[in-house]
Structures are given as C-alpha cells and as structure tokens.
Amino acid sequence: MSETSHDSTRRRPLLPLRESEADAAAPVHYRVHHLTSYRYAKPVSRNYGRAHVEPRATPHQRVLSHEVRVDPAPARLTAHTDFYGNSSTYLLVDELHEQLDVHSHARVSVAERRYPIEPMSRPWEQCTPEHWGSLLPDSGLDFVHPSQRIPSGTAAREISAEVFRPGRAIGECLADLTALIHGDFTYDSGATTVTSTLQEVLSARHGVCQDFSHVGVAAVRAAGLAARYVSGYLRTAPSAAGALGTAPAGELVGSAASHAWLSVLVPGTGWVDIDPTNRTFVDQRFVTTAWGRDYSDVPPLKGIVVGPPGATSTLSVSVGVVPEPPEGTSPDPAA
C-alpha cells in the first residue's frame, strides 16, 4: 500500500519484532523512588489519600520489593488491589500538619519486549473483539468502550480514520499512530491540567503525556479495538539519583515525573504498548505502575484534605528510576 503525503513526512518508530530468542537482551534492574510533596499555607487536620505508586507485575516486569513511607506518620496505611489488578495504597494522616510527603521505594526487573511477526502483520480489522477467541478475558471489553475521560464522538475519530485504513497491518497502524500524535501535537507542560478534556486537547494540539495517551486511546477505540491507559515511570540517568526531579539532557520526555502511555490489545501476542510522547514502542526504559480505562482510574495520588479556609497547597513531584546491577553481580567500580 502506498504511503500518503502525511505518512511520508512522519518518522515511525521501529517495531520490535521477535526473530530469535537467542539474542534477547538481559533484564534491566531499577531502583525507583517517587516522592509526592504537599505544602499547606495553614495547618490541616486530616489527610486521606489513595496512591497508585507501586509497580505492578506484568509479563515483562517483576517487582522485587516495594515500600510506601508517609511523613507525618499515618494513622492508617493499607494496600488494596482493584478489578484490573493494580495495587494502590490508602493513607490517613489524622493530626495537624503543614506538609505531606509520600515516598514510594521499589526495585523492579524489566525484560525486553519483542512481538511475533505474524500477529503484528495481520490486518487491524482482525484485532476487534470478535477475533479475540476464548483465551482473552471479557474484562478486555472495558477497554473498547468510551470511558469518563475518553468519550465517544470526538475529533479523535479523524485521527483513527487516517491511521486505521482498510487492510493495514496492526503493527504499521500502531507505529503510525505513535508518530502522528508525536508530530501533530506539541508537548507543553503549561497548556493543560489534570482536568482538561479530551476535546480541549484535540482542539489546541498541545498537552502532556496524559493528554497524548488519551488521544491515542480514543483513536484506537474509535476503530473498535481495545486500548488502555497506562501509568508509570521512565528511566533516568544515574547522575539523577541524588537530585530527584532532574531530567538529564538526552533523557526521554517525562523521565523526571510520573509518565503515561497507552496499550493496545493484539490477538496472538497480547498487549502492545506505545508512547506517543516520545515516539517509541515501550521498552526496557519504562516501568509500569497501573492501567485503567483512562487517567481517572489510576491517578498517582488523590484524596481529601480537611482544614481551615485558605488552607491552599503547593505540590511538587520528583521521580528517580536508576539502573542497578542485575542480581548476583557486583557494581561496576567505574560507573
């Protein structure tokens, strides 16, 4: 199939296909530190929150350890697993306090992702629910339908129609969708907030990783395929270990804070993750924490604060995802 003029100007990411297991890369081990800090203009008396900050086990990721620490010490700190298998932490601080710090410490092992050639070469029309077969769970249907933050009938249908043309291979479609959003939308941290609507993002063509992920999910669902919103982190440089929140030159966009991308269900290989913000298929530089229908299912931290009038707050977030030597090896003294 010949390329359109739009296709010819886009740089599609390389599709990671599996040709041989012999040359698979070794897993990468990371130390992950996520710090969320609130500072209040006046002392508040109660803080109740829910955090999605624990990395989750996936076919490509093992969680070696995880701990959440809260300052001030919480009266209650409990864990919960939701319908989609995400782990979240509930916290209650029940004393006067002027700041709240939520630390998440984890160690994870991330394997290489490669996909079989045959499923990724199928026409995208063969990835709709009627082609899933009995091995895929019915819960996947949750990711086909509109959701709270990703309604139907948006301008994302135009993007969908451009990408999912009749007979195109699903792998080619996902590579093109990644390149289209990356090329047609501008990353601008001041353009949107967590409450910005999908239609506002589609109109302005500016936003952040959360917005671009919503656009991608909307386009995929408009074609009748299953897509989920994924939250997590990006690898940062070792030099950032002592300065959380600093994204060294050359790092992926979003490496100093929480990140988001999307995942698309492809029968025969499972969920395939793409990151439009960085124009790439998700690889060993990514750490997954949670997934849902959209951002509202898995925000990093949300809650209720009880305090006097005028108790406004300021928020800061910092993330470090630092590689460490694999288990059973010694650190490189030259590193």
Secondary structure by P-SEA (a helix, b strand, c coil): ccccccccccccccccccccccccccbbbbbbbbbbbbbbcccccbbbbccccbbbbcccccccbbbbbbcccccbbbbbbcccbbbbbbbbbcccccbbbbbbbbcbbbbbbbbbcccccccccccccccccccccccccccccccccccccccaaaaaaacccccccaaaaaaaaaaaaaaacccccccccccccaaaaaaaccccaaaaaaaaaaaaaaacbbbbbbbbbbbbccccccccccccccccccccccccbbbbbbccccbbbbbcccccccccccccccccccccccccccccccccccccbbbbbbbbbcccccccccccccc
